[in-house]
């Protein structure tokens, strides 16, 4: 239960915190103003890191208040967030940002025991680095990767998506090596990223800022170093592959700046994502390309986790040479992504179809039916909970009906809050007895409803003609990628695979419910009735 509750506490805390933070940031003009180097054209609040920190660190503090490593990590993360917020709002000089990162790194090294002592094949067999070399090297890696992820935060959803793929794999490593602490902490970070990305995908309504990107980079590299240094079965060189893309990007950019006589910290448009934009990729296309590159590295890390360190080094060098050769060739010959006339015709057709709303008119009823079906079926499956929660669900269902009747203007906020609090519990509890109700074919059919719901939500989002709301974004690609990968991860127990699928099902329901509320444009009576009926069914399952 700790795994599941951690994921959704962090997810919900982040989602709930972001809207008021946006309003406060806009009121006090705490925004990221557009300029020639940036891709956004309007001022955007950059306080998302604060919401992610609140969402991620709260469940960690609850579950592991007496764990020395987590306590040290919470102190270090707070330091990272403090200096990041100061930079986001007041603009710190680079040396002050480095000072904050160094302090945070020293905390987890001295207090949390995070040290690089083994370098695998780079040292004689069984040899460990002395303390005088281990501590400076660990400090350099922690600060370096933290800044690499920070510098990768150049497009909407980019740093968040890279970090999500990375932290999910770190959590996987923690589960298979039996490190429950890191597994739960990784889920807390992943939940915060999921909650943030829906507001951050293009066009973003909020940025994570330095506080968020530094927190994600610092968290991922700290957890990865602790795992790989403590487990003899896993190569200590795995973090090189895992963080290879942002590190390669940072080293390339800084080297180019120095060769041109500029400061290595001077901002420019030479990062990989900028180069992809220059050669003709759109914003979302560039983000997905980098997601795919990071997914490739994560996949290689998975397959090579027990292999020789020399093989790891060789694979990473081949990857780095391939990427750098591609960008060098593209710049040298002026290569641009080919825009096929047929693609332009397809885009024109999509625009015409979207304008006529034909596809939306067909897809939306199916989407709404599948969402209501998944909600209602989930409410029928849970095992009997305690009597008090059952009466609470009855009261919530009654509150929805009374609000619909006497105060309809408050209905949207109420059903949204009740949905976020109750449906993830229904999905979780229902999965515990799913096997008793259904055979293997029935389970697959039930899971298929969720997959079909997710696909129809993408169609509805893509063909929607509304100006505001939820659009189909690269986050949908990430969810689909995790849906494909999770059931096939070797080393995970059947129980852990089911927990992962339960988490993804709940995320699909949350995303789909947000799509429904955005598309209904103020008409929430149907959603209210289904929610009330589901709550009554959920409560009756608990009472009888």
C-alpha positions as CSV (number, residue, x, y, z in Angstrom):
1,X,0.0,0.0,0.0
2,X,3.0,2.3,0.6
3,X,3.9,2.2,-3.1
4,X,0.5,3.0,-4.3
5,X,-0.4,5.7,-1.7
6,X,3.0,7.4,-2.2
7,X,2.5,7.7,-5.9
8,X,-1.0,9.2,-5.6
9,X,-0.3,11.4,-2.6
10,X,2.5,13.0,-4.5
11,X,0.4,13.2,-7.7
12,X,-2.6,14.8,-6.0
13,X,-0.6,17.2,-3.8
14,X,1.2,18.5,-6.9
15,X,-2.0,18.8,-9.0
16,X,-3.8,20.6,-6.1
17,X,-0.9,23.0,-5.4
18,X,-0.2,24.2,-9.0
19,X,-3.3,26.2,-9.7
20,X,-3.0,28.5,-6.7
21,X,0.7,28.9,-7.3
22,X,0.0,30.0,-10.8
23,X,-2.4,32.7,-9.6
24,X,0.1,33.9,-6.9
25,X,3.0,34.0,-9.5
26,X,0.9,35.9,-12.0
27,X,-0.3,38.4,-9.3
28,X,3.3,39.1,-8.2
29,X,4.7,38.9,-11.7
30,X,7.0,36.0,-10.8
31,X,7.1,34.8,-14.4
32,X,9.6,33.8,-17.1
33,X,9.5,36.5,-19.7
34,X,10.0,35.6,-23.3
35,X,13.2,36.6,-25.2
36,X,15.1,35.7,-28.4
37,X,16.6,32.5,-26.8
38,X,13.4,31.1,-25.5
39,X,10.6,29.3,-27.3
40,X,7.6,30.7,-25.4
41,X,6.0,33.9,-26.5
42,X,4.1,34.9,-23.3
43,X,5.1,35.3,-19.7
44,X,4.8,31.9,-17.9
45,X,4.9,31.3,-14.1
46,X,8.1,29.4,-13.1
47,X,7.0,28.1,-9.7
48,X,6.3,24.5,-10.6
49,X,9.3,23.2,-8.8
50,X,7.8,24.3,-5.5
51,X,4.7,22.3,-6.2
52,X,6.7,19.2,-7.2
53,X,8.9,19.5,-4.0
54,X,5.8,19.7,-1.8
55,X,4.2,16.7,-3.6
56,X,7.3,14.5,-3.6
57,X,8.9,15.3,-0.3
58,X,5.7,15.1,1.9
59,X,5.1,11.3,1.5
60,X,8.8,10.7,1.9
61,X,8.8,12.5,5.2
62,X,5.7,10.6,6.3
63,X,6.9,7.1,5.5
64,X,10.6,7.5,6.4
65,X,10.9,10.1,9.1
66,X,13.4,8.0,11.0
67,X,15.5,6.8,8.0
68,X,18.9,8.5,8.1
69,X,19.3,8.5,4.3
70,X,15.9,10.0,3.6
71,X,16.3,12.6,6.4
72,X,19.6,13.6,4.8
73,X,18.0,13.7,1.4
74,X,15.1,15.8,2.6
75,X,17.5,18.3,4.0
76,X,19.6,18.3,0.8
77,X,16.5,18.6,-1.4
78,X,15.2,21.5,0.7
79,X,18.5,23.3,0.2
80,X,18.3,22.7,-3.6
81,X,14.7,24.0,-3.7
82,X,15.5,27.0,-1.6
83,X,18.4,28.2,-3.8
84,X,16.4,27.2,-7.0
85,X,13.4,29.4,-5.9
86,X,15.8,32.2,-5.1
87,X,17.2,32.0,-8.6
88,X,13.8,31.7,-10.2
89,X,12.4,34.8,-8.6
90,X,15.4,37.0,-7.9
91,X,18.1,35.7,-10.4
92,X,21.1,34.4,-8.5
93,X,24.6,34.5,-9.9
94,X,26.0,31.0,-11.0
95,X,28.4,30.8,-8.0
96,X,25.5,31.0,-5.6
97,X,23.6,28.2,-7.4
98,X,26.8,26.1,-7.3
99,X,27.1,26.9,-3.6
100,X,23.6,25.6,-2.9
101,X,24.2,22.4,-5.0
102,X,27.5,21.8,-3.2
103,X,25.9,22.2,0.2
104,X,23.2,19.7,-0.8
105,X,25.8,17.2,-2.1
106,X,27.9,17.5,1.0
107,X,24.8,16.7,3.1
108,X,24.0,13.4,1.3
109,X,27.7,12.5,1.2
110,X,28.4,13.1,4.9
111,X,25.0,12.3,6.4
112,X,23.4,10.0,3.9
113,X,26.4,7.9,3.0
114,X,26.3,8.4,-0.8
115,X,29.8,7.9,-2.1
116,X,31.3,6.6,-5.3
117,X,33.8,4.0,-4.1
118,X,33.7,1.4,-6.9
119,X,34.4,2.2,-10.5
120,X,34.0,-1.4,-11.8
121,X,36.4,-2.3,-14.5
122,X,38.2,1.1,-14.3
123,X,39.9,-0.1,-11.2
124,X,41.6,-3.4,-10.4
125,X,39.2,-6.2,-9.2
126,X,38.0,-5.5,-5.7
127,X,39.8,-2.1,-5.5
128,X,37.9,0.8,-3.9
129,X,38.6,4.5,-4.1
130,X,40.2,6.1,-1.0
131,X,38.1,8.6,0.9
132,X,40.2,11.5,-0.4
133,X,39.2,10.6,-4.0
134,X,35.7,9.2,-3.4
135,X,34.3,12.3,-1.8
136,X,35.5,14.8,-4.5
137,X,34.4,12.5,-7.3
138,X,30.9,12.0,-5.8
139,X,30.6,15.8,-5.2
140,X,31.6,16.4,-8.9
141,X,29.1,13.8,-10.2
142,X,26.2,15.0,-8.0
143,X,26.7,18.7,-9.0
144,X,27.4,17.9,-12.6
145,X,24.3,15.8,-13.2
146,X,22.1,18.2,-11.3
147,X,23.3,21.0,-13.7
148,X,23.0,18.8,-16.7
149,X,19.3,18.1,-16.1
150,X,18.8,21.8,-15.2
151,X,20.3,22.8,-18.6
152,X,18.1,20.3,-20.4
153,X,15.0,22.1,-19.3
154,X,14.6,24.1,-22.5
155,X,11.3,23.0,-24.0
156,X,7.9,22.3,-22.5
157,X,7.8,18.9,-20.8
158,X,11.4,18.1,-21.8
159,X,13.2,17.9,-18.4
160,X,10.2,16.4,-16.7
161,X,9.8,13.6,-19.3
162,X,13.5,12.7,-19.3
163,X,13.5,12.6,-15.5
164,X,10.3,10.5,-15.4
165,X,11.9,7.8,-17.6
166,X,15.0,7.9,-15.5
167,X,13.4,7.8,-12.1
168,X,11.0,5.0,-13.1
169,X,14.0,2.9,-14.0
170,X,15.8,3.8,-10.8
171,X,12.6,2.7,-9.0
172,X,12.7,-0.5,-10.9
173,X,16.3,-1.2,-9.9
174,X,15.3,-0.5,-6.3
175,X,12.5,-3.0,-6.4
176,X,14.6,-5.8,-7.9
177,X,17.5,-5.2,-5.5
178,X,15.1,-5.1,-2.5
179,X,15.7,-1.4,-1.6
180,X,12.2,-0.4,-0.5
181,X,13.3,3.0,0.7
182,X,14.6,4.1,-2.8
183,X,11.6,2.5,-4.5
184,X,9.1,4.5,-2.5
185,X,11.2,7.7,-2.8
186,X,11.4,7.2,-6.6
187,X,7.6,6.7,-6.8
188,X,7.1,10.0,-4.9
189,X,9.3,11.8,-7.5
190,X,7.4,10.1,-10.4
191,X,4.0,11.0,-9.0
192,X,5.1,14.7,-8.7
193,X,6.3,14.6,-12.3
194,X,3.1,13.1,-13.6
195,X,1.1,15.8,-11.7
196,X,3.3,18.6,-13.1
197,X,3.6,17.4,-16.7
198,X,-0.1,17.9,-17.5
199,X,0.4,21.6,-16.8
200,X,3.8,21.8,-18.5
201,X,3.4,20.1,-21.9
202,X,3.3,22.5,-24.8
203,X,1.9,25.1,-24.6
204,X,2.9,25.2,-20.9
205,X,0.9,27.1,-18.3
206,X,3.7,26.7,-15.7
207,X,7.5,26.0,-15.8
208,X,9.3,24.0,-13.1
209,X,12.1,26.6,-13.0
210,X,15.6,25.9,-11.6
211,X,14.0,24.7,-8.3
212,X,12.2,21.9,-10.1
213,X,14.8,20.8,-12.7
214,X,17.6,20.8,-10.1
215,X,15.5,18.8,-7.7
216,X,14.8,16.2,-10.4
217,X,18.4,15.9,-11.4
218,X,19.7,15.8,-7.9
219,X,17.1,13.2,-6.8
220,X,17.7,10.8,-9.7
221,X,21.5,10.9,-9.5
222,X,21.5,10.5,-5.7
223,X,19.2,7.5,-5.8
224,X,21.1,5.9,-8.7
225,X,24.5,6.3,-7.1
226,X,23.3,4.8,-3.8
227,X,21.8,1.8,-5.6
228,X,24.6,1.0,-7.9
229,X,27.3,1.5,-5.3
230,X,25.5,-0.8,-2.7
231,X,24.6,-3.6,-5.1
232,X,27.4,-5.9,-6.1
233,X,25.3,-7.4,-8.9
234,X,24.7,-4.1,-10.7
235,X,27.5,-2.4,-12.6
236,X,28.6,0.9,-10.9
237,X,28.9,2.4,-14.4
238,X,25.2,2.2,-15.1
239,X,24.6,5.9,-14.2
240,X,26.8,6.8,-17.2
241,X,24.2,5.4,-19.5
242,X,21.2,6.5,-17.5
243,X,22.3,10.2,-17.5
244,X,24.3,10.0,-20.7
245,X,22.0,12.2,-22.8
246,X,21.8,15.4,-20.6
247,X,25.5,15.0,-19.6
248,X,26.5,14.7,-23.3
249,X,24.4,17.7,-24.2
250,X,25.9,19.8,-21.4
251,X,29.5,18.8,-22.2
252,X,29.0,19.5,-25.9
253,X,27.5,22.9,-25.3
254,X,30.1,24.0,-22.7
255,X,33.0,22.8,-24.9
256,X,31.6,24.7,-27.9
257,X,31.2,27.9,-25.8
258,X,34.8,27.7,-24.5
259,X,36.2,27.0,-28.0
260,X,34.3,30.2,-29.2
261,X,35.8,32.3,-26.4
262,X,32.6,32.5,-24.4
263,X,31.9,31.6,-20.8
264,X,30.8,28.0,-20.4
265,X,27.7,29.3,-18.5
266,X,26.7,31.8,-21.1
267,X,23.1,31.0,-22.4
268,X,22.7,30.2,-26.1
269,X,20.7,28.0,-28.5
270,X,23.2,25.2,-29.0
271,X,21.5,22.5,-26.9
272,X,20.3,19.3,-28.6
273,X,16.6,20.5,-28.4
274,X,17.5,23.8,-30.0
275,X,19.3,22.0,-32.8
276,X,16.3,19.8,-33.5
277,X,14.2,22.9,-33.8
278,X,16.7,24.4,-36.2
279,X,16.6,21.4,-38.6
280,X,12.8,21.5,-38.9
281,X,11.3,19.6,-36.0
282,X,8.2,21.1,-34.3
283,X,8.1,21.7,-30.6
284,X,6.3,18.5,-29.7
285,X,8.3,16.5,-32.3
286,X,11.6,17.6,-30.8
287,X,10.4,16.6,-27.3
288,X,9.4,13.2,-28.5
289,X,12.7,12.6,-30.3
290,X,14.6,13.3,-27.1
291,X,12.2,11.1,-25.1
292,X,13.0,8.3,-27.6
293,X,16.7,8.9,-27.2
294,X,16.4,8.8,-23.4
295,X,14.1,5.7,-23.6
296,X,16.8,4.1,-25.8
297,X,19.4,4.7,-23.1
298,X,17.1,3.5,-20.4
299,X,16.5,0.3,-22.4
300,X,20.2,-0.2,-22.9
301,X,20.7,0.3,-19.2
302,X,18.1,-2.4,-18.5
303,X,19.7,-4.9,-20.9
304,X,23.3,-4.2,-19.8
305,X,22.7,-3.9,-16.1
306,X,24.6,-7.1,-15.3
307,X,27.1,-6.9,-18.2
308,X,30.8,-5.9,-18.3
309,X,31.7,-2.3,-17.6
310,X,33.7,-2.3,-20.8
311,X,30.6,-3.1,-22.8
312,X,28.7,-0.3,-21.0
313,X,31.5,2.1,-21.9
314,X,31.6,1.0,-25.5
315,X,27.9,1.2,-26.0
316,X,27.8,4.7,-24.5
317,X,30.7,5.9,-26.6
318,X,29.0,4.5,-29.7
319,X,25.8,6.3,-28.8
320,X,27.6,9.6,-28.1
321,X,29.5,9.4,-31.4
322,X,26.3,8.7,-33.3
323,X,24.4,11.6,-31.9
324,X,27.3,14.1,-32.3
325,X,28.0,12.9,-35.8
326,X,24.3,13.4,-36.8
327,X,24.2,17.0,-35.4
328,X,27.6,17.9,-37.0
329,X,26.5,16.5,-40.4
330,X,23.2,18.3,-40.2
331,X,24.9,21.6,-39.4
332,X,27.6,21.2,-42.0
333,X,25.4,20.3,-45.0
334,X,22.4,22.4,-43.9
335,X,20.3,19.3,-43.7
336,X,16.7,19.8,-42.6
337,X,13.9,17.4,-41.8
338,X,12.0,16.7,-45.0
339,X,8.5,18.0,-45.0
340,X,6.7,15.7,-47.4
341,X,3.8,17.3,-49.3
342,X,1.6,14.3,-48.4
343,X,2.1,15.2,-44.7
344,X,1.0,18.7,-45.3
345,X,-2.1,17.4,-47.1
346,X,-2.8,15.1,-44.1
347,X,-2.4,18.1,-41.7
348,X,-4.8,20.1,-43.9
349,X,-7.2,17.3,-43.8
350,X,-7.0,17.0,-40.0
351,X,-7.6,20.7,-39.7
352,X,-10.6,20.5,-41.9
353,X,-12.0,17.5,-40.0
354,X,-11.3,19.2,-36.7
355,X,-13.2,22.2,-37.9
356,X,-16.2,20.1,-38.8
357,X,-16.1,18.2,-35.5
358,X,-17.1,14.9,-37.2
359,X,-14.5,12.7,-35.6
360,X,-15.1,14.4,-32.3
361,X,-18.8,13.9,-32.6
362,X,-18.2,10.1,-33.1
363,X,-15.3,9.7,-30.6
364,X,-16.6,11.7,-27.7
365,X,-19.7,9.5,-26.9
366,X,-17.5,6.4,-27.0
367,X,-14.9,8.1,-24.8
368,X,-17.6,9.2,-22.3
369,X,-19.2,5.7,-22.2
370,X,-15.8,4.0,-21.6
371,X,-14.9,6.5,-18.8
372,X,-18.2,6.0,-17.1
373,X,-17.9,2.2,-17.6
374,X,-14.4,2.0,-16.1
375,X,-15.4,4.2,-13.1
376,X,-18.5,2.1,-12.4
377,X,-16.8,-1.2,-12.8
378,X,-14.0,-0.1,-10.6
379,X,-16.5,0.8,-7.9
380,X,-18.1,-2.7,-8.0
381,X,-14.8,-4.6,-7.5
382,X,-13.3,-3.5,-4.2
383,X,-13.3,-5.9,-1.2
384,X,-15.3,-4.8,1.7
385,X,-13.5,-1.8,3.4
386,X,-14.1,-0.7,7.0
387,X,-17.6,0.5,7.9
388,X,-16.5,4.1,8.4
389,X,-15.1,4.6,4.9
390,X,-18.3,3.0,3.5
391,X,-20.5,5.7,5.2
392,X,-18.0,8.4,4.0
393,X,-18.6,7.3,0.4
394,X,-22.4,7.4,1.0
395,X,-22.1,10.9,2.3
396,X,-19.9,12.0,-0.6
397,X,-22.4,10.6,-3.1
398,X,-25.2,12.4,-1.4
399,X,-23.2,15.6,-1.3
400,X,-22.7,15.5,-5.0
401,X,-26.5,15.1,-5.6
402,X,-27.4,17.9,-3.2
403,X,-24.7,20.2,-4.8
404,X,-26.1,19.5,-8.2
405,X,-29.6,20.4,-7.1
406,X,-28.9,23.4,-4.9
407,X,-25.5,24.8,-5.9
408,X,-24.6,23.7,-9.4
409,X,-21.8,26.4,-9.7
410,X,-19.8,24.4,-7.2
411,X,-20.4,21.0,-8.8
412,X,-17.2,20.9,-10.9
413,X,-14.9,21.5,-8.0
414,X,-16.7,19.0,-5.8
415,X,-16.8,16.1,-8.3
416,X,-13.2,16.8,-9.3
417,X,-12.0,16.6,-5.6
418,X,-14.1,13.5,-4.9
419,X,-12.9,11.8,-8.0
420,X,-9.3,12.4,-7.2
421,X,-9.7,11.1,-3.6
422,X,-12.0,8.0,-4.3
423,X,-11.3,6.6,-7.7
424,X,-7.6,5.7,-7.1
425,X,-8.6,3.8,-3.9
426,X,-11.4,2.0,-5.9
427,X,-8.9,0.9,-8.6
428,X,-6.4,-0.2,-6.0
429,X,-8.8,-2.1,-3.8
430,X,-10.6,-3.6,-6.8
431,X,-7.3,-5.0,-8.1
432,X,-6.8,-6.9,-4.9
433,X,-9.9,-9.1,-5.6
434,X,-9.9,-8.9,-9.4
435,X,-8.6,-12.5,-9.7
436,X,-11.5,-13.8,-7.6
437,X,-14.1,-12.2,-9.9
438,X,-12.5,-12.8,-13.3
439,X,-10.4,-15.4,-15.1
440,X,-7.2,-14.4,-17.0
441,X,-9.3,-13.5,-20.1
442,X,-11.6,-11.3,-18.0
443,X,-8.7,-9.5,-16.5
444,X,-7.2,-8.7,-19.9
445,X,-10.6,-7.5,-21.1
446,X,-11.0,-5.2,-18.1
447,X,-7.5,-3.8,-18.7
448,X,-8.4,-3.4,-22.4
449,X,-11.2,-1.1,-21.5
450,X,-8.6,1.2,-19.8
451,X,-6.3,1.1,-22.8
452,X,-9.2,1.8,-25.2
453,X,-10.3,4.7,-22.9
454,X,-6.8,6.2,-23.0
455,X,-6.7,5.9,-26.8
456,X,-10.1,7.6,-27.2
457,X,-9.1,10.3,-24.8
458,X,-6.1,11.1,-27.1
459,X,-8.5,11.2,-30.1
460,X,-10.9,13.5,-28.3
461,X,-8.0,15.8,-27.1
462,X,-6.5,15.9,-30.6
463,X,-9.7,16.8,-32.4
464,X,-11.0,19.1,-29.8
465,X,-11.7,22.7,-31.1
466,X,-11.6,24.3,-27.7
467,X,-8.9,27.0,-27.0
468,X,-8.2,26.0,-23.4
469,X,-8.1,22.7,-21.7
470,X,-6.2,19.5,-22.1
471,X,-4.7,18.7,-25.5
472,X,-3.0,15.5,-26.7
473,X,0.6,16.0,-25.6
474,X,4.0,14.1,-25.3
475,X,2.8,13.1,-21.8
476,X,0.3,10.7,-23.6
477,X,3.3,9.2,-25.4
478,X,5.0,8.7,-22.0
479,X,2.0,7.0,-20.5
480,X,1.6,4.7,-23.6
481,X,5.3,3.9,-23.4
482,X,5.0,2.9,-19.8
483,X,1.9,0.8,-20.5
484,X,3.9,-1.2,-23.1
485,X,7.1,-1.5,-21.0
486,X,5.8,-2.2,-17.5
487,X,4.2,-5.7,-18.0
488,X,7.4,-6.9,-19.8
489,X,10.0,-5.8,-17.2
490,X,12.0,-8.8,-16.1
491,X,12.7,-9.2,-12.4
492,X,9.5,-7.7,-11.2
493,X,7.2,-9.9,-9.2
494,X,3.7,-10.5,-10.4
495,X,2.4,-8.4,-7.4
496,X,4.7,-5.4,-8.4
497,X,3.7,-5.6,-12.0
498,X,0.0,-5.4,-11.0
499,X,0.7,-2.5,-8.7
500,X,2.4,-0.7,-11.6
501,X,-0.6,-1.4,-13.9
502,X,-3.0,-0.2,-11.1
503,X,-1.0,3.1,-10.9
504,X,-1.2,3.5,-14.7
505,X,-4.9,2.7,-14.8
506,X,-5.6,5.3,-12.1
507,X,-3.5,7.9,-14.0
508,X,-5.5,7.1,-17.2
509,X,-8.7,7.7,-15.3
510,X,-7.5,11.0,-13.9
511,X,-6.3,12.2,-17.3
512,X,-9.5,11.1,-19.0
513,X,-11.6,12.7,-16.3
514,X,-9.8,16.0,-16.8
515,X,-10.5,15.7,-20.6
516,X,-14.2,15.1,-19.9
517,X,-14.4,18.1,-17.6
518,X,-12.6,20.3,-20.1
519,X,-14.8,19.1,-23.0
520,X,-18.1,19.3,-21.3
521,X,-17.8,23.1,-21.0
522,X,-19.8,23.5,-17.8
523,X,-22.3,20.7,-18.3
524,X,-21.4,18.2,-15.5
525,X,-24.8,16.6,-14.7
526,X,-23.9,13.2,-16.3
527,X,-20.5,13.0,-14.6
528,X,-22.1,13.9,-11.3
529,X,-24.7,11.2,-11.6
530,X,-22.2,8.5,-12.5
531,X,-19.9,9.6,-9.7
532,X,-22.7,9.5,-7.2
533,X,-23.9,6.1,-8.4
534,X,-20.4,4.7,-8.3
535,X,-19.9,6.0,-4.7
536,X,-23.2,4.4,-3.6
537,X,-22.1,1.1,-5.2
538,X,-18.7,1.4,-3.6
539,X,-20.2,2.0,-0.2
540,X,-22.8,-0.9,-0.6
541,X,-19.9,-3.2,-1.4
542,X,-18.4,-2.2,1.9
543,X,-21.6,-2.5,3.9
544,X,-22.7,-5.9,2.5
